[in-house]
Amino acid sequence: MRRRVSRWGRIVGTGAAFALFGLLGVALGLSVYPAAKRCSSDPRVGEFRVQRLVHWTFRAFVRFMKLLGLVELSVHGAERLRAPSARLIVANHPTLLDVVMLGSLMPQLDCVVKREAWSNPFMRGVVTSAGYIPNDLGEDVLAACAERLQQGRRVLLFPEGTRSPKGQLGTFRRGAAHVALSSQAPILPVVIRCEPASLMRGQKWYDVPDEKLRFSIEVGEVLDPRSLVGDREPRASAARDVTRALRDFYAKTLQTLSV
Amino acid sequence: MHAANEIFDWVADVLKQQFQIREEFLRPDARLVDDLDLDSVDAIDLSIRLEEKTGLSFKEEDLKAIETIQDIVDFVHERL
């Protein structure tokens, strides 16, 4: 019985957390974020400011979820995420909260976001003010990511492009490899685990498990993309080598079967 | 490079060398995206190689109409 009650409590808590997230998205997206961006005439400075505010919002949100007993988060190698230089952060994508968890660990983070967010009232404010990159620009998405890395910024990419299929790894696309190779930025591979599996692709938010979600984020060693490819290898081939190396790393670390 | 089989051999060679496509997949009816896993960046690289080799120019709508290796061979063969 106690288990049932606590499960209902968790459903209510999860609902409250999502509602708060949506409300914060609208409220801050309409007020604080755009104002922070306008504070500077240099759009880059404005974006940094907004990204820092997003980081604080995510930190507060993660703390709120911890207080409600919904999640637990353990992080290994967080200091590698905070190095103040260009890093292409790649991660597997098991849950809906991955961006929030990662964002709560880094004060500056550029993300590629679905184009729909620009017409979603909950997200429009934040994605425009923070200067996130819409995902429908074709090869220009890769160029935009590379450009930000060349400016010394952190960029987050999920090589699977979307959330991972349940307990597995999806197909790795080669965009992240192209970005790493063209910008020559170091890759920081991040492994995200969530036990029990929850908030997966196609799962309803209220499909809450009986226990607290235990997130673990493991930040790997910096990887130089050039160390993975030959000197004069054509970029199509080099991108395949880097993508294969990344996928092997994740498959080995997560010990999952490929789909 | 005018005979269709020569064009095919050349395209197959580029796909093998530059795009790491295994020999057994290189059949005329192989679909570039669905069977050979080429993406949009690859399409650009492949069209550049073809332009260098043949002197033809590939417009965006030409690339969109190309689905299989045979489509590339036909495109080049008809224009040379």
Boltz contact constraints between the chains, C-beta under 6 A:
constraints:
  - contact:
      token1: [A, 178]
      token2: [B, 41]
      max_distance: 6.0
  - contact:
      token1: [A, 234]
      token2: [B, 18]
      max_distance: 6.0
  - contact:
      token1: [A, 236]
      token2: [B, 18]
      max_distance: 6.0
  - contact:
      token1: [A, 236]
      token2: [B, 19]
      max_distance: 6.0
  - contact:
      token1: [A, 236]
      token2: [B, 42]
      max_distance: 6.0
  - contact:
      token1: [A, 236]
      token2: [B, 45]
      max_distance: 6.0
  - contact:
      token1: [A, 237]
      token2: [B, 18]
      max_distance: 6.0
  - contact:
      token1: [A, 237]
      token2: [B, 20]
      max_distance: 6.0
  - contact:
      token1: [A, 240]
      token2: [B, 20]
      max_distance: 6.0
